[in-house]
Amino acid sequence: MRSGRLYRSVALDAASDDDLRALSDLGVGTVFDLRTGMEQARRPDRLPHGARHVSLDLLVDSGEADPATVFALMEDPPRASAELGDGGTYRFYMATYRDMVRLGSARDGYGRLYRALAD
C-alpha cells in the first residue's frame, strides 16, 4: 500500500466540518465501517463530501459476542453486574475478539475490505 492511500479512523460520527474538509482534501473517497449494525445506527458516520459508506459488520453472525449489546446491558445495572463481574467482562471481550476472526461474516467483511483495497 502506497503511503497516503489508507487512513484509520475511530469516530467519524464526531467529525467536525473542518475534519470532513481535511478528509476530503486528502482524497478520502470510501469509508469502510467495521462496526456492528447497531453501533452504526446509534452513531452514524459523517462522511467527507462525495465519499461512499461501505458497511462491513464483522459480527453480524454473532450471537452474544456483540459489543453493541453492552449498551442494552448497562441499562440494567444488576444484570450488568451479574454478567460482567467476576471476569465476565474479560470473557465477553475475548469471545468478541475471537468472533472478529472466526465468524463467516468477519471473514467475508475482511475479504471485501482487502479486495477493495487491492483494486
Disulfide bonds with the S-S distance in Angstrom:
none
